[in-house]
Amino acid sequence: MSRPTLVVHAVRLNDGTRVGLVASGSLGNAVTRNRVKRRLRHLAAAHVTDSPAGTGVVVRALPRAASDAADLATDFGSAWHEAMSRLTAADPMKHRGR
């Protein structure tokens, strides 16, 4: 799910829930990239309890994430919930009886 500050991808895993963060050099120097990753880690920790067990999530920060912390939190929440909604809607276990 793409937003101006980030992109969130979610897939089903066989075990546990994992979250990966991607902060490329396009965000800025190492200090800026680490600041963005800390913000993303904090946001992910708050949302990971809302996700189904066995979910793999990758969050890729876009350059705007480095300069707009308020939008980052808003974008993260909406993209996370949309990714989880799409993941549960596409769950093959729901269609197993057909």
Steps between C-alpha positions, in 0.01 A plus 500: 500500500664815383487835675703820445747409778515121485397172340373200700498140371349208694510123438403185687778309676502150646637617831497815713456860405796689356543862400779622276594862446667644190662844517715562194759767440239713324372601846822680584808434710533225763363719778184573302453137394537379858254762626242385246559134591452578870169671422389207284600249770293689756199513267532133406515392864169674561332334200648150504248384763220588255635269232417131464755246622733379229531829314809636330508874444754712314488878543700706249552865588484752218704824497209708635507290822819676607342845504141440606465309831131588549402366158719195555289389800172561316619328183639206696172433679286517188741295285541235773125455544441487125774238457351288781150533352621387159697216653202362692269550199737296282544227762483163317384324819166683475431341159616150590154342503423589138 
